[in-house]
Amino acid sequence: MHAFHSDKAMRMLQRLPESKAPPAGVPEPTALTRSFRTFRAQLVEEGWWQRSAWSEARTLAPCLLLFVLGTLVARRHALLATVLLALGSTASGWVAHDYVHGRGRYEPWKRMSESVEQIESVGSTEGVSEIWNCA
């Protein structure tokens, strides 16, 4: 769960109440888990979690392309259109999930901008609110 969330999301998790005692029978992290944690820290240090205008465009382009293609083929190829639109909705859901957690310097602008949010947010494409997506 912690592997790909932003620092802001990790701070949100830290505010959750903790149990008084750890659950019984929880094993220690494996060597593989420890290796993954080291690898993730390396990626963060190398800047893989930093956003740029180019990375935003690369993130949004597949979603928008799937919606456009699905819409264009809808009259002649209903099954293909259904698959393309479903993939676009799924992809936009993950993008919206990412934005709700607030990754990067572009996030506050996106959440305030109604026009951009209507294009990229699962809240607009599937009728799911930001609160639901953050839960």
Buried (B, 14 or more C-beta within 10 A) or exposed (E): EEEEBBEEBEEBEEEEEEEEEEEEEEEEEEEEEEEEEEEBEEEEEEEEBEBEEEBBEEBBEBBBBBBEBBEEBBEEEEEEBEBBBEBBBBBBBEBBBBBBBBBBEBBEEBBEEEEBBEBBBBBBBBEBEBEEBEE
